[in-house]
Amino acid sequence: MRTQRGITYGLVVTILFVLALSGWTRATPASGQNDPAAPTQPPLGPPRFMGGGPAAIAASGDYVYVLRGGTVYQMKASDLSVVTQKDLPTPTVTAPTPPPGAGGNPP
C-alpha cells in the first residue's frame, strides 16, 4: 500500500509541477504586453536618413543643412523637420592620362 501511495503522490506532484512550469513560461508580464489603446511613440535617436558615416552640417537663418552621402537635407531649425532633400549628381571619374614620354616603351 505504501508503494502505491508513493507512486500516486509522486505522479500528482510531477503533474502539478509541469502545469505550474508551463503556466510560468507562458505568462507575460504586464510590462511586456502591448496596449492597443496606448499611443505609439517614434523611436528615439537620429532620423532614419542619418545612418553611420560622415556628415557635414551648416546653419543659415531659419534652416539647417545636412550633407550626408550624396544627399543634402534642408531642415527647419525650430523642430528639425525635413523641408526638402536633394540628391547631388554623382561626379564622373576619368582615368588620369600619363604625361608624354612617361611609361611605355623607351624611344
MDAnalysis code that builds the backbone (N, CA, C; Angstrom):
import MDAnalysis as mda
import numpy as np

u = mda.Universe.empty(321, n_residues=107, atom_resindex=np.repeat(np.arange(107), 3), trajectory=True)
u.add_TopologyAttr("name", ["N", "CA", "C"] * 107)
u.add_TopologyAttr("resid", np.arange(1, 108))
u.add_TopologyAttr("resname", ["MET", "ARG", "THR", "GLN", "ARG", "GLY", "ILE", "THR", "TYR", "GLY", "LEU", "VAL", "VAL", "THR", "ILE", "LEU", "PHE", "VAL", "LEU", "ALA", "LEU", "SER", "GLY", "TRP", "THR", "ARG", "ALA", "THR", "PRO", "ALA", "SER", "GLY", "GLN", "ASN", "ASP", "PRO", "ALA", "ALA", "PRO", "THR", "GLN", "PRO", "PRO", "LEU", "GLY", "PRO", "PRO", "ARG", "PHE", "MET", "GLY", "GLY", "GLY", "PRO", "ALA", "ALA", "ILE", "ALA", "ALA", "SER", "GLY", "ASP", "TYR", "VAL", "TYR", "VAL", "LEU", "ARG", "GLY", "GLY", "THR", "VAL", "TYR", "GLN", "MET", "LYS", "ALA", "SER", "ASP", "LEU", "SER", "VAL", "VAL", "THR", "GLN", "LYS", "ASP", "LEU", "PRO", "THR", "PRO", "THR", "VAL", "THR", "ALA", "PRO", "THR", "PRO", "PRO", "PRO", "GLY", "ALA", "GLY", "GLY", "ASN", "PRO", "PRO"])
u.atoms.positions = np.array([
    [0.819, -1.197, 0.000],
    [0.000, 0.000, 0.000],
    [0.856, 1.250, 0.000],
    [1.904, 1.180, 0.746],
    [2.767, 2.339, 0.865],
    [3.381, 2.702, -0.497],
    [3.784, 1.732, -1.264],
    [4.373, 1.966, -2.573],
    [3.345, 2.555, -3.527],
    [2.127, 2.084, -3.444],
    [1.094, 2.597, -4.331],
    [0.789, 4.060, -4.020],
    [0.754, 4.440, -2.760],
    [0.532, 5.847, -2.399],
    [1.716, 6.696, -2.847],
    [2.893, 6.175, -2.727],
    [4.086, 6.920, -3.137],
    [4.087, 7.195, -4.627],
    [3.688, 6.220, -5.417],
    [3.624, 6.410, -6.871],
    [2.546, 7.433, -7.212],
    [1.385, 7.318, -6.596],
    [0.297, 8.271, -6.852],
    [0.700, 9.672, -6.421],
    [1.279, 9.771, -5.247],
    [1.710, 11.067, -4.742],
    [2.785, 11.670, -5.655],
    [3.736, 10.881, -6.076],
    [4.786, 11.356, -6.972],
    [4.235, 11.792, -8.316],
    [3.277, 11.033, -8.835],
    [2.652, 11.375, -10.110],
    [1.881, 12.688, -10.011],
    [1.124, 12.884, -8.933],
    [0.357, 14.119, -8.742],
    [1.305, 15.317, -8.599],
    [2.357, 15.154, -7.818],
    [3.314, 16.245, -7.634],
    [4.008, 16.585, -8.961],
    [4.360, 15.586, -9.744],
    [5.004, 15.814, -11.046],
    [4.061, 16.543, -11.993],
    [2.801, 16.136, -12.047],
    [1.831, 16.794, -12.925],
    [1.626, 18.245, -12.505],
    [1.497, 18.477, -11.196],
    [1.324, 19.857, -10.725],
    [2.565, 20.704, -11.047],
    [3.740, 20.121, -10.909],
    [4.970, 20.851, -11.230],
    [5.008, 21.209, -12.713],
    [4.668, 20.272, -13.580],
    [4.673, 20.532, -15.032],
    [3.651, 21.604, -15.379],
    [2.465, 21.545, -14.789],
    [1.448, 22.569, -15.063],
    [1.900, 23.952, -14.584],
    [2.503, 23.988, -13.405],
    [2.983, 25.273, -12.891],
    [4.100, 25.825, -13.761],
    [4.981, 24.959, -14.191],
    [6.094, 25.395, -15.039],
    [5.603, 25.884, -16.396],
    [4.650, 25.165, -16.985],
    [4.137, 25.601, -18.284],
    [3.366, 26.916, -18.162],
    [2.651, 27.117, -17.082],
    [1.959, 28.387, -16.869],
    [2.925, 29.524, -16.627],
    [4.015, 29.243, -15.921],
    [5.013, 30.275, -15.640],
    [5.746, 30.688, -16.915],
    [6.039, 29.730, -17.788],
    [6.767, 30.073, -19.016],
    [5.880, 30.788, -20.028],
    [4.587, 30.585, -19.966],
    [3.681, 31.256, -20.908],
    [3.197, 32.607, -20.410],
    [3.343, 32.864, -19.137],
    [2.871, 34.127, -18.568],
    [3.742, 35.273, -19.080],
    [3.117, 36.335, -19.516],
    [3.821, 37.525, -19.976],
    [3.612, 38.619, -18.951],
    [4.681, 39.248, -18.488],
    [4.498, 40.325, -17.518],
    [3.746, 41.495, -18.145],
    [3.119, 42.286, -17.310],
    [2.327, 43.417, -17.802],
    [3.180, 44.393, -18.589],
    [4.451, 44.524, -18.239],
    [5.307, 45.456, -18.976],
    [5.616, 44.949, -20.379],
    [5.451, 43.655, -20.627],
    [5.748, 43.100, -21.946],
    [4.547, 43.079, -22.864],
    [3.377, 43.412, -22.365],
    [2.185, 43.385, -23.188],
    [1.992, 44.728, -23.873],
    [1.511, 44.689, -25.093],
    [1.226, 45.913, -25.835],
    [-0.214, 46.326, -25.600],
    [-0.398, 47.590, -25.250],
    [-1.727, 48.131, -25.057],
    [-2.144, 48.801, -26.367],
    [-3.142, 48.260, -27.074],
    [-3.520, 48.861, -28.361],
    [-4.079, 50.275, -28.213],
    [-4.585, 50.649, -27.035],
    [-5.135, 51.985, -26.839],
    [-4.037, 53.015, -26.585],
    [-2.843, 52.559, -26.203],
    [-1.756, 53.494, -25.907],
    [-1.195, 54.068, -27.207],
    [-0.919, 55.354, -27.222],
    [-0.358, 55.941, -28.444],
    [1.076, 55.457, -28.639],
    [1.414, 55.221, -29.894],
    [2.773, 54.776, -30.185],
    [3.675, 55.992, -30.311],
    [4.891, 55.860, -29.811],
    [5.851, 56.948, -29.884],
    [6.935, 56.580, -30.871],
    [7.448, 57.546, -31.603],
    [8.521, 57.241, -32.545],
    [9.779, 56.831, -31.787],
    [10.619, 56.019, -32.409],
    [11.844, 55.615, -31.724],
    [12.764, 56.802, -31.512],
    [13.489, 56.765, -30.396],
    [14.412, 57.840, -30.100],
    [15.684, 57.666, -30.915],
    [16.399, 58.737, -31.099],
    [17.663, 58.667, -31.828],
    [17.609, 59.524, -33.072],
    [18.641, 59.435, -33.872],
    [18.685, 60.262, -35.075],
    [17.643, 59.812, -36.092],
    [17.257, 60.702, -36.998],
    [16.287, 60.329, -38.033],
    [16.813, 59.181, -38.888],
    [15.913, 58.491, -39.577],
    [16.273, 57.329, -40.378],
    [17.289, 57.646, -41.467],
    [17.236, 58.836, -42.047],
    [18.134, 59.128, -43.149],
    [19.570, 59.276, -42.687],
    [19.783, 59.443, -41.407],
    [21.137, 59.614, -40.906],
    [21.663, 58.287, -40.391],
    [22.283, 57.548, -41.262],
    [22.914, 56.300, -40.851],
    [24.308, 56.603, -40.342],
    [25.160, 55.629, -40.347],
    [26.530, 55.849, -39.914],
    [27.326, 56.545, -41.008],
    [28.455, 57.063, -40.656],
    [29.319, 57.692, -41.636],
    [29.397, 59.183, -41.455],
    [30.276, 59.820, -42.224],
    [30.488, 61.254, -42.065],
    [29.325, 62.083, -42.611],
    [29.149, 63.244, -42.026],
    [28.129, 64.185, -42.476],
    [28.650, 65.589, -42.236],
    [28.147, 66.543, -42.986],
    [28.504, 67.950, -42.802],
    [27.228, 68.710, -42.483],
    [27.333, 69.649, -41.542],
    [26.163, 70.409, -41.104],
    [26.482, 71.892, -41.215],
    [25.508, 72.664, -41.699],
    [25.622, 74.123, -41.770],
    [24.264, 74.716, -41.421],
    [24.278, 75.909, -40.818],
    [23.035, 76.584, -40.463],
    [23.045, 77.972, -41.066],
    [21.879, 78.397, -41.545],
    [21.735, 79.721, -42.125],
    [20.293, 80.161, -41.940],
    [20.099, 81.236, -41.203],
    [18.747, 81.757, -40.992],
    [17.899, 80.776, -40.208],
    [16.752, 80.415, -40.775],
    [15.817, 79.516, -40.105],
    [16.006, 78.063, -40.496],
    [17.079, 77.734, -41.213],
    [17.258, 76.383, -41.725],
    [18.607, 75.802, -41.325],
    [18.629, 74.494, -41.242],
    [19.851, 73.722, -41.016],
    [20.020, 72.831, -42.236],
    [21.220, 72.785, -42.780],
    [21.508, 71.982, -43.958],
    [22.445, 70.848, -43.560],
    [22.093, 69.642, -43.964],
    [22.893, 68.463, -43.651],
    [23.275, 67.798, -44.965],
    [24.577, 67.581, -45.148],
    [25.068, 66.857, -46.318],
    [25.461, 65.475, -45.836],
    [24.774, 64.472, -46.304],
    [25.034, 63.091, -45.897],
    [25.086, 62.232, -47.143],
    [26.248, 61.639, -47.399],
    [26.395, 60.846, -48.613],
    [26.274, 61.756, -49.810],
    [25.382, 61.457, -50.710],
    [25.153, 62.283, -51.881],
    [23.867, 63.061, -51.798],
    [23.365, 63.321, -50.606],
    [22.080, 63.996, -50.440],
    [22.220, 65.178, -49.486],
    [21.589, 66.303, -49.852],
    [21.536, 67.481, -48.996],
    [20.116, 67.575, -48.438],
    [20.008, 67.703, -47.118],
    [18.717, 67.831, -46.449],
    [18.580, 69.247, -45.916],
    [17.431, 69.890, -46.186],
    [17.118, 71.195, -45.625],
    [16.079, 70.965, -44.538],
    [16.411, 71.381, -43.302],
    [15.526, 71.141, -42.170],
    [15.230, 72.458, -41.467],
    [14.037, 72.554, -40.877],
    [13.686, 73.732, -40.080],
    [14.521, 73.715, -38.804],
    [15.077, 74.852, -38.444],
    [15.898, 74.942, -37.233],
    [15.041, 74.816, -35.977],
    [13.765, 75.171, -36.057],
    [12.908, 75.154, -34.864],
    [12.595, 73.748, -34.379],
    [12.316, 72.811, -35.302],
    [11.953, 71.457, -34.877],
    [12.709, 70.363, -35.622],
    [13.638, 70.740, -36.482],
    [14.456, 69.812, -37.260],
    [13.637, 68.867, -38.134],
    [12.491, 69.346, -38.608],
    [11.722, 68.554, -39.564],
    [12.287, 68.805, -40.958],
    [12.291, 67.765, -41.780],
    [12.865, 67.858, -43.121],
    [11.921, 68.635, -44.019],
    [12.434, 69.723, -44.618],
    [11.658, 70.538, -45.540],
    [11.815, 69.981, -46.951],
    [13.046, 69.859, -47.406],
    [13.332, 69.289, -48.722],
    [14.611, 68.470, -48.637],
    [14.773, 67.630, -49.629],
    [16.018, 66.893, -49.774],
    [16.332, 66.782, -51.258],
    [17.603, 66.935, -51.593],
    [18.032, 66.897, -52.987],
    [19.203, 65.936, -53.108],
    [19.142, 65.062, -54.090],
    [20.254, 64.180, -54.377],
    [21.226, 64.910, -55.287],
    [22.486, 64.900, -54.908],
    [23.509, 65.538, -55.721],
    [23.921, 64.603, -56.850],
    [24.289, 65.174, -58.017],
    [24.734, 64.305, -59.102],
    [26.067, 63.648, -58.730],
    [26.243, 62.417, -59.153],
    [27.492, 61.728, -58.857],
    [28.585, 62.244, -59.791],
    [29.766, 62.512, -59.251],
    [30.836, 63.024, -60.093],
    [31.345, 61.931, -61.031],
    [31.730, 62.356, -62.219],
    [32.290, 61.404, -63.173],
    [33.794, 61.334, -62.940],
    [34.307, 60.143, -62.864],
    [35.723, 59.940, -62.618],
    [36.364, 59.478, -63.914],
    [37.393, 60.205, -64.335],
    [38.128, 59.818, -65.537],
    [39.518, 59.383, -65.125],
    [40.063, 58.441, -65.865],
    [41.401, 57.955, -65.559],
    [42.416, 59.025, -65.952],
    [43.405, 59.271, -65.087],
    [44.412, 60.273, -65.437],
    [45.262, 59.788, -66.607],
    [45.609, 60.731, -67.470],
    [46.452, 60.380, -68.624],
    [47.913, 60.612, -68.246],
    [48.773, 59.671, -68.564],
    [50.174, 59.856, -68.235],
    [50.790, 60.958, -69.097],
    [51.798, 61.657, -68.560],
    [52.448, 62.693, -69.375],
    [53.200, 62.078, -70.539],
    [53.421, 62.833, -71.602],
    [54.114, 62.256, -72.766],
    [55.520, 61.779, -72.372],
    [55.878, 60.613, -72.862],
    [57.178, 60.057, -72.589],
    [57.267, 59.267, -71.298],
    [56.230, 59.291, -70.472],
    [56.273, 58.549, -69.209],
    [55.681, 57.170, -69.440],
    [56.354, 56.145, -68.956],
    [55.852, 54.787, -69.060],
    [55.959, 54.271, -70.493],
    [55.500, 53.088, -70.717],
    [55.528, 52.513, -72.042],
    [56.950, 52.103, -72.452],
    [57.178, 52.014, -73.771],
    [58.485, 51.618, -74.296],
    [59.384, 52.833, -74.450],
    [60.677, 52.697, -74.083],
    [61.590, 53.835, -74.266],
    [61.863, 54.050, -75.749],
    [62.153, 55.300, -76.197],
    [62.362, 55.570, -77.645],
    [63.656, 55.035, -78.157],
])
